[in-house]
Amino acid sequence: MVDVYGRWALITGAARGIGYGAAKFMAERGCNLILHGRTADHCDKVLAEVRKMGVQAYAVGAEFSSLPQVESMLAEIDALGVDVDIVLNNAGMQIAYRTDHLNTPPSDYEESFKINTIAPMMIVYHFLPKMEKRGFGRIVNTTSGIRLEPEQAGYSASKAALDKVTMDLAAKYEGTDICINITDPGWCRTDLGGQHAPNAPESSLPGVVVGAFIDDKKSGRNLSAGNFYGMTLEEAVAKAENGFPRYSGSVAYPVE
């Protein structure tokens, strides 16, 4: 299992919900953090909390619907002069739920793809060359298990696209110490999931972060959080490293 103590992780969407929980989880294990929110001050609470745990941490801001803001954020991170070894691309947005789904406007797709596909992949492409030079990296892109709901077409299509480009890229790094995988946190009671979701945000842990700790040189899996409910990190890593097939684009089934 990878020891993240003293390493640097970028966590997008860290101000609340699942990203907030992931930030606390990583800080508890001594990982230094760059915390992204729509604005940097949105991360004030989590920034203060993780610093009290004894790790170094910075906050950065970018609205992912504005790609120039993403570029500026990446330049700001570079100026920190730290090596980002881990990227947890958690930030995402469900643009709308269209009951009249046959009148879904093109803007749903445009905004969804910018936020949920293009921005996270800009981040991945930015840090991968640096990971290659150091010979180490962990990237986990957050997907969604939404299926068969045309009411959420823009959101689900953008996540499906993220799956596709992530898996295609992951194939290039199979067998190296740069591991690229996706995770599905499940339907949780977050701002995105809503108050009627069946799962607490905490249930997504350790599943949404296990891809940062694996040490098996394998990429291209959906390490869906539901496969790791109630496990310790050590148990989750052991399960992730044994028996998960390469993701084929279908629904992620638990592996026994």
C-alpha positions in Angstrom: 0.0 0.0 0.0 1.3 3.4 -0.9 2.3 5.7 2.0 1.0 9.1 1.2 2.7 10.8 4.2 4.5 13.9 2.9 3.2 13.6 -0.6 1.0 16.3 -2.3 -2.6 15.7 -3.5 -4.9 18.0 -5.4 -8.5 17.4 -4.5 -11.1 19.2 -6.6 -14.5 19.9 -5.1 -13.0 19.9 -1.6 -15.1 22.5 0.0 -18.0 20.2 0.8 -19.5 16.8 0.4 -17.4 13.9 -0.8 -14.4 16.0 -1.6 -14.4 17.5 1.9 -14.5 14.0 3.3 -11.7 12.9 1.0 -9.6 15.8 2.1 -10.0 15.0 5.8 -9.2 11.3 5.1 -6.0 12.1 3.2 -4.9 14.6 5.9 -5.3 12.0 8.6 -2.7 10.0 6.8 -0.2 12.9 6.5 -0.8 13.9 2.9 -0.3 17.5 2.1 -3.2 19.0 0.2 -4.1 21.5 -2.5 -7.8 22.1 -2.1 -10.0 23.3 -4.9 -13.3 25.1 -4.6 -15.3 27.3 -6.9 -13.5 30.1 -5.1 -10.5 29.6 -2.7 -12.4 31.0 0.2 -15.1 28.3 -0.2 -12.3 26.0 1.2 -11.6 28.1 4.3 -13.3 25.6 6.7 -11.6 22.4 5.4 -8.3 24.3 5.0 -8.3 25.2 8.6 -9.3 21.7 9.7 -6.6 19.9 7.7 -3.9 22.3 8.8 -4.8 21.5 12.4 -3.9 17.9 11.5 -0.3 19.0 10.9 -0.2 18.8 7.1 0.6 21.6 4.7 -2.3 22.8 2.7 -3.3 25.5 0.2 -6.6 26.5 -1.3 -7.2 27.4 -4.9 -10.3 28.5 -6.8 -11.7 28.0 -10.2 -15.2 27.8 -11.7 -14.9 24.8 -14.0 -17.4 26.2 -16.5 -14.8 28.8 -17.3 -11.8 27.0 -18.8 -9.6 30.1 -18.6 -10.1 29.9 -14.8 -9.0 26.3 -14.9 -5.8 27.3 -16.7 -5.2 30.1 -14.2 -5.7 27.6 -11.3 -3.1 25.3 -12.8 -0.6 28.1 -13.1 -1.2 29.0 -9.5 -0.6 25.5 -8.4 2.7 25.4 -10.4 3.8 28.6 -8.7 3.6 26.8 -5.3 6.6 24.8 -6.3 5.3 21.4 -5.0 5.1 18.0 -6.8 1.5 16.9 -7.1 1.7 13.1 -6.9 -2.1 12.5 -6.5 -5.1 13.9 -8.3 -8.6 13.2 -6.9 -10.9 14.8 -9.5 -14.0 15.0 -7.4 -15.7 18.2 -8.6 -18.7 17.9 -10.8 -22.1 19.4 -11.3 -25.5 18.2 -12.4 -26.8 21.0 -14.5 -30.5 20.2 -14.4 -33.1 17.5 -14.1 -35.4 17.8 -17.2 -38.8 16.2 -16.6 -39.6 17.2 -20.2 -36.5 15.5 -21.4 -37.3 15.8 -25.1 -36.8 19.5 -24.7 -33.3 19.2 -23.1 -31.5 22.4 -24.3 -28.0 22.2 -25.9 -26.7 24.3 -23.1 -27.1 21.3 -20.7 -24.5 19.4 -22.7 -22.2 22.4 -23.2 -22.0 23.2 -19.5 -21.9 19.6 -18.4 -19.0 18.7 -20.7 -17.0 21.7 -19.6 -17.4 21.0 -15.9 -17.5 17.2 -15.8 -15.3 16.2 -18.7 -13.0 18.9 -20.1 -11.9 20.6 -16.9 -10.9 17.4 -15.1 -9.0 16.2 -18.2 -7.2 19.5 -18.4 -6.0 18.8 -14.9 -5.0 15.3 -15.8 -3.1 16.3 -18.9 -1.3 19.1 -17.0 0.1 16.9 -14.2 0.8 13.6 -16.1 4.0 14.8 -17.7 5.4 15.8 -14.3 4.3 12.4 -12.9 6.1 10.6 -15.8 9.3 12.4 -15.0 9.2 11.4 -11.3 8.0 7.9 -12.2 5.0 8.0 -9.8 1.4 9.2 -9.9 -2.1 8.4 -8.9 -5.2 9.8 -10.7 -8.8 9.1 -9.7 -11.6 10.6 -11.8 -15.0 10.6 -10.3 -17.8 9.1 -12.4 -21.5 8.5 -11.9 -23.6 5.4 -11.8 -26.6 7.2 -13.3 -28.1 5.0 -16.1 -31.4 5.0 -18.0 -32.4 8.6 -17.0 -32.8 10.8 -20.0 -33.9 13.5 -17.6 -30.2 13.9 -16.7 -28.8 13.6 -20.2 -26.2 16.3 -20.1 -24.8 15.1 -16.8 -24.8 11.4 -17.6 -23.3 11.9 -21.0 -20.5 14.1 -19.7 -19.6 11.4 -17.1 -19.7 8.7 -19.7 -17.3 10.7 -21.8 -15.0 11.2 -18.8 -15.1 7.4 -18.3 -14.1 6.8 -21.9 -11.2 9.3 -22.1 -9.9 8.2 -18.7 -9.9 4.5 -19.7 -8.3 5.1 -23.0 -5.6 7.1 -21.3 -5.2 4.6 -18.6 -4.3 1.9 -21.1 -1.1 3.8 -21.9 0.1 3.6 -18.3 -0.8 -0.1 -17.5 2.2 -1.7 -15.8 3.7 1.6 -14.7 3.7 3.3 -11.3 1.3 5.9 -12.6 -2.2 4.4 -11.9 -5.2 6.0 -13.5 -8.7 4.8 -12.4 -12.2 6.0 -11.8 -14.5 5.8 -8.9 -18.3 6.1 -8.4 -19.2 7.4 -5.0 -22.8 6.2 -5.2 -25.9 8.2 -4.5 -25.0 10.3 -1.5 -26.7 13.1 0.4 -24.7 15.9 -1.0 -25.6 19.2 -2.8 -25.5 17.2 -6.0 -27.2 14.0 -4.8 -29.9 15.8 -2.8 -31.3 15.2 0.7 -33.3 12.1 -0.3 -30.2 10.1 -1.4 -29.9 6.8 0.5 -26.2 7.1 1.5 -24.3 9.5 3.8 -21.3 11.1 2.2 -19.1 9.2 4.6 -20.2 6.0 3.0 -18.1 6.8 0.0 -14.9 6.4 2.0 -12.5 4.7 1.6 -13.8 3.9 -1.9 -13.3 7.3 -3.5 -9.7 7.5 -2.3 -8.5 3.9 -2.5 -7.1 4.5 -6.0 -4.5 6.8 -4.3 -3.2 4.0 -2.2 -3.1 1.0 -4.5 0.4 -0.3 -5.3 -0.2 -2.8 -8.1 0.7 -0.9 -11.2 -2.8 -1.5 -12.6 -5.0 1.1 -14.3 -8.4 1.3 -16.0 -10.7 0.1 -13.3 -13.9 1.5 -11.8 -13.1 1.3 -8.1 -16.7 2.0 -7.2 -17.2 3.0 -3.6 -20.0 0.5 -3.1 -17.4 -2.3 -3.3 -15.7 -1.0 -0.2 -18.5 0.0 2.2 -17.6 -0.4 5.8 -14.0 -1.4 5.1 -10.8 -0.2 6.6 -8.3 1.4 4.1 -6.1 -1.7 4.4 -9.0 -4.0 3.6 -10.1 -1.7 0.7 -6.6 -1.7 -0.8 -6.4 -5.5 -0.6 -9.7 -5.9 -2.4 -8.9 -3.3 -5.0 -5.6 -5.0 -5.9 -7.3 -8.4 -6.2 -10.0 -9.2 -8.7 -11.1 -5.9 -10.2 -11.3 -6.3 -14.0 -10.6 -3.6 -16.4 -13.6 -1.3 -16.8 -15.5 -2.1 -20.0 -18.1 0.7 -20.0 -20.9 -1.3 -18.5 -22.4 -0.9 -15.0 -19.8 -1.6 -12.3 -20.6 -4.7 -10.4 -19.2 -5.6 -7.0 -16.4 -8.1 -7.2 -16.5 -10.9 -4.6 
